[in-house]
Amino acid sequence: MSIQAAVGAIDQIYTLQQQLLNPASLMATGGSATASDGGAGLTGTSTSSTTPTDFATALANAQGLTGTDDTTAATASTGLTGSTDLTGLTGSTDLSGLTGSADLSGLTGSSALSAAGLTGVGSTTGVTSGGVPTQVQSMVDQANSLIGKPYVWGGGHSGWGPQSGYDCSGFVSSVLHAGGYLSSPQDTQTLPSQPGIETGPGQYVTIYDRTDAGSNDHVIIDLNGQFYESGGEQGSWGGGGGVEKIGTPSASYLSTFNLVLHPEGL
């Protein structure tokens, strides 16, 4: 190698060293820099076709590393942790593995949220702030809105509109319909066979239906621990009047109901 070639190589190495020590200057200039030993087999090329955005990019370019850094490309957020503001996020987004505090206000589009523990969001069986399914809350709201309506035999069976009064099954039908069940009002005999009505006590809603007592057939409903009925037997728990809340009936009274039912999923 000639002295002139050696000096040129030293100048190139010095330039690269300065760029590494002061990446701001490298980011400002862009372009390309090449160092060569003039045939000794040691070559290095640093190419920056776009302005680097950080020190790591500048260092990679100065070392002759190539590749694409597209900061506008779509990014999967799998495994995202920490406090994250996703306000206004739109489109199809994979958020599986999301942990930490996340603000999901304004989220739209198709999102995988099951791994984030955000189940039921936006579904018809969502959850209220108190942890109760929204269907149950709708039933409670309907039952409370009818409190004070008088007992009327056959009341509540002409449709879902306002009624002057309710009998026991008309009232229970109206409450169940508010939660998305029953296509038409039912009586004590037909209620158990309706789609979506299952046997056994429910987690939030339990129906006590007496179908084997002739004129003494009756039905009452327990909504998240609060009993409601229209008419029925009077006891220490209340009852016997129009639509009203009643205390928890005695075990002996509840045993007079031959069927215990619940809405599917509740």
C-alpha positions as CSV (number, residue, x, y, z in Angstrom):
1,M,0.0,0.0,0.0
2,S,1.4,3.4,-1.0
3,I,1.7,6.2,1.6
4,Q,-1.0,8.2,-0.3
5,A,-3.4,5.2,-0.1
6,A,-2.7,4.7,3.6
7,V,-3.3,8.4,4.4
8,G,-6.6,8.2,2.5
9,A,-7.7,5.1,4.4
10,I,-6.7,6.8,7.7
11,D,-8.9,9.9,6.7
12,Q,-11.8,7.6,6.0
13,I,-11.4,5.8,9.3
14,Y,-11.2,9.1,11.1
15,T,-14.4,10.3,9.4
16,L,-16.2,7.2,10.5
17,Q,-14.9,7.5,14.0
18,Q,-16.2,11.1,14.3
19,Q,-19.6,10.0,13.0
20,L,-19.8,7.3,15.6
21,L,-18.8,9.7,18.4
22,N,-21.2,12.3,17.1
23,P,-24.3,10.4,15.7
24,A,-26.2,13.7,15.4
25,S,-23.9,14.8,12.6
26,L,-24.5,11.4,10.9
27,M,-28.2,11.8,11.2
28,A,-28.1,15.3,9.8
29,T,-26.0,14.4,6.7
30,G,-27.3,11.0,5.7
31,G,-25.7,9.8,2.4
32,S,-23.0,7.2,2.3
33,A,-19.4,6.7,3.5
34,T,-16.9,4.1,2.3
35,A,-13.6,3.0,3.7
36,S,-11.2,0.9,1.8
37,D,-7.6,-0.3,2.2
38,G,-7.0,0.0,-1.5
39,G,-6.9,-3.7,-2.3
40,A,-5.9,-5.3,1.0
41,G,-9.4,-7.0,1.2
42,L,-10.8,-4.9,4.0
43,T,-13.8,-2.9,2.9
44,G,-16.7,-1.4,4.7
45,T,-19.6,0.5,3.4
46,S,-22.1,2.6,5.4
47,T,-25.2,3.6,3.5
48,S,-28.0,5.7,4.8
49,S,-30.7,6.1,2.1
50,T,-33.0,7.9,4.7
51,T,-32.3,10.0,7.7
52,P,-31.6,7.7,10.7
53,T,-34.0,8.2,13.5
54,D,-31.9,7.1,16.5
55,F,-28.4,6.2,17.6
56,A,-28.9,2.5,17.1
57,T,-29.8,3.1,13.4
58,A,-26.8,5.5,13.0
59,L,-24.4,3.0,14.5
60,A,-25.8,0.2,12.3
61,N,-25.4,2.3,9.2
62,A,-21.9,3.4,10.2
63,Q,-20.9,-0.3,10.7
64,G,-22.1,-1.2,7.2
65,L,-25.2,-3.1,8.4
66,T,-28.2,-3.1,6.0
67,G,-31.9,-3.7,6.5
68,T,-35.2,-2.0,6.6
69,D,-36.6,0.0,9.5
70,D,-40.1,1.0,8.5
71,T,-41.5,2.8,11.4
72,T,-44.9,3.2,9.7
73,A,-45.5,-0.5,9.3
74,A,-48.2,-2.2,11.2
75,T,-47.0,-3.5,14.6
76,A,-48.4,-6.5,16.5
77,S,-48.9,-5.6,20.1
78,T,-48.7,-9.2,21.4
79,G,-47.0,-9.2,24.8
80,L,-47.5,-5.5,25.3
81,T,-47.0,-4.6,29.0
82,G,-47.1,-1.6,31.2
83,S,-49.4,1.3,31.3
84,T,-50.7,1.8,27.7
85,D,-53.0,4.4,26.2
86,L,-54.9,2.8,23.3
87,T,-57.4,5.6,22.9
88,G,-58.7,5.8,19.4
89,L,-57.1,2.5,18.3
90,T,-58.9,1.3,15.2
91,G,-58.7,-1.7,12.9
92,S,-58.0,-5.3,13.5
93,T,-55.5,-5.5,16.4
94,D,-54.0,-8.5,18.2
95,L,-53.8,-7.6,21.9
96,S,-53.3,-11.1,23.2
97,G,-51.0,-11.0,26.1
98,L,-51.8,-7.5,27.1
99,T,-51.0,-6.9,30.7
100,G,-50.8,-3.9,33.0
101,S,-52.9,-0.8,33.1
102,A,-54.5,-0.2,29.7
103,D,-56.8,2.6,28.6
104,L,-59.0,1.0,25.9
105,S,-61.4,4.0,25.6
106,G,-62.3,4.6,22.0
107,L,-61.2,1.1,20.9
108,T,-63.0,0.1,17.7
109,G,-62.6,-2.7,15.1
110,S,-61.9,-6.4,15.7
111,S,-59.7,-7.0,18.7
112,A,-58.5,-10.2,20.4
113,L,-59.0,-9.2,24.1
114,S,-59.5,-12.6,25.7
115,A,-55.9,-12.9,26.9
116,A,-56.2,-9.4,28.4
117,G,-58.9,-10.7,30.6
118,L,-61.4,-8.4,28.9
119,T,-64.1,-10.9,28.3
120,G,-67.7,-10.0,27.5
121,V,-66.8,-6.5,26.3
122,G,-69.4,-5.3,23.8
123,S,-71.4,-8.6,24.0
124,T,-75.0,-8.9,24.9
125,T,-73.9,-10.6,28.1
126,G,-71.6,-7.9,29.3
127,V,-70.8,-7.1,32.9
128,T,-71.9,-4.1,34.9
129,S,-69.5,-2.2,37.1
130,G,-70.8,-4.3,40.0
131,G,-69.8,-7.5,38.3
132,V,-73.4,-8.5,37.5
133,P,-74.3,-9.5,33.9
134,T,-76.1,-6.8,32.1
135,Q,-79.0,-9.2,31.4
136,V,-79.6,-9.5,35.1
137,Q,-79.5,-5.8,35.6
138,S,-82.0,-5.4,32.8
139,M,-84.3,-7.9,34.6
140,V,-83.9,-6.1,38.0
141,D,-84.7,-2.8,36.3
142,Q,-87.8,-4.2,34.8
143,A,-89.0,-5.8,38.0
144,N,-88.4,-2.6,39.9
145,S,-90.4,-0.6,37.3
146,L,-93.4,-2.8,37.9
147,I,-93.5,-2.7,41.7
148,G,-96.9,-1.5,42.9
149,K,-98.8,-2.9,39.9
150,P,-101.9,-4.7,41.2
151,Y,-102.4,-8.4,40.9
152,V,-104.7,-9.0,38.0
153,W,-105.5,-12.6,36.8
154,G,-104.3,-12.9,33.3
155,G,-102.4,-9.6,33.5
156,G,-99.3,-9.4,31.5
157,H,-100.3,-12.0,28.9
158,S,-101.6,-9.7,26.2
159,G,-98.1,-8.7,25.1
160,W,-95.0,-6.8,26.2
161,G,-96.5,-3.4,26.3
162,P,-97.7,-1.6,29.5
163,Q,-100.3,-3.5,31.5
164,S,-102.7,-2.4,34.1
165,G,-101.7,-5.3,36.3
166,Y,-99.9,-8.6,36.4
167,D,-100.5,-12.1,37.6
168,C,-97.6,-14.2,38.8
169,S,-96.6,-15.7,35.4
170,G,-97.3,-12.5,33.5
171,F,-94.9,-10.6,35.8
172,V,-92.1,-13.2,35.6
173,S,-92.5,-13.4,31.8
174,S,-92.0,-9.7,31.5
175,V,-88.9,-9.8,33.7
176,L,-87.4,-12.7,31.7
177,H,-88.2,-10.9,28.4
178,A,-86.3,-7.8,29.6
179,G,-83.2,-10.1,29.8
180,G,-83.6,-11.4,26.3
181,Y,-85.7,-14.5,27.0
182,L,-89.2,-15.6,25.9
183,S,-90.8,-14.7,22.6
184,S,-94.2,-14.3,24.2
185,P,-95.6,-14.3,27.8
186,Q,-95.9,-17.7,29.3
187,D,-98.0,-19.3,32.1
188,T,-96.7,-21.5,34.9
189,Q,-97.3,-24.6,32.8
190,T,-95.6,-23.5,29.6
191,L,-92.7,-21.6,31.1
192,P,-90.4,-24.6,31.8
193,S,-90.4,-25.8,28.2
194,Q,-89.4,-22.5,26.6
195,P,-86.1,-22.1,24.8
196,G,-83.4,-20.8,27.1
197,I,-85.1,-21.9,30.3
198,E,-83.1,-24.7,32.1
199,T,-83.7,-26.8,35.2
200,G,-81.9,-26.2,38.4
201,P,-81.0,-23.0,40.3
202,G,-79.1,-20.3,38.5
203,Q,-76.0,-18.3,39.6
204,Y,-77.9,-15.0,39.4
205,V,-81.5,-15.8,38.5
206,T,-83.6,-18.6,39.9
207,I,-87.3,-19.3,39.1
208,Y,-89.5,-21.2,41.5
209,D,-92.5,-22.7,39.5
210,R,-95.4,-24.6,41.0
211,T,-97.1,-26.5,38.2
212,D,-98.8,-29.4,40.1
213,A,-101.3,-27.6,42.3
214,G,-104.2,-26.7,40.0
215,S,-105.6,-23.3,40.9
216,N,-102.8,-22.8,43.4
217,D,-100.1,-22.9,40.7
218,H,-97.7,-20.0,41.2
219,V,-94.3,-18.7,40.1
220,I,-91.8,-16.3,41.8
221,I,-88.3,-15.2,40.9
222,D,-85.0,-14.5,42.7
223,L,-82.9,-11.8,41.0
224,N,-79.4,-11.8,42.4
225,G,-80.6,-12.6,45.9
226,Q,-83.8,-10.4,45.9
227,F,-87.1,-12.2,45.6
228,Y,-90.0,-10.7,43.6
229,E,-93.6,-11.9,42.9
230,S,-97.1,-10.8,42.0
231,G,-99.7,-12.4,44.3
232,G,-99.1,-15.6,46.1
233,E,-99.2,-16.8,49.7
234,Q,-98.8,-14.3,52.4
235,G,-96.1,-15.0,55.0
236,S,-93.5,-13.5,57.3
237,W,-91.5,-12.7,54.2
238,G,-94.4,-10.6,52.8
239,G,-96.2,-11.4,49.6
240,G,-99.9,-11.9,48.8
241,G,-100.4,-8.6,47.0
242,G,-99.5,-7.1,43.6
243,V,-96.0,-6.9,42.2
244,E,-93.6,-6.5,45.1
245,K,-90.2,-7.3,46.5
246,I,-90.4,-10.0,49.2
247,G,-88.0,-11.3,51.8
248,T,-86.4,-14.7,51.3
249,P,-89.3,-17.2,51.8
250,S,-88.9,-20.0,54.3
251,A,-87.5,-23.3,53.1
252,S,-90.9,-24.9,53.7
253,Y,-92.6,-22.5,51.4
254,L,-90.0,-22.9,48.7
255,S,-90.4,-26.6,48.9
256,T,-94.0,-26.2,47.7
257,F,-92.6,-25.3,44.2
258,N,-92.0,-28.6,42.3
259,L,-89.8,-27.0,39.6
260,V,-86.6,-24.9,40.1
261,L,-85.5,-23.2,36.9
262,H,-83.0,-20.6,35.6
263,P,-82.3,-18.7,32.4
264,E,-79.5,-20.2,30.3
265,G,-76.2,-18.7,31.2
266,L,-77.4,-17.0,34.3
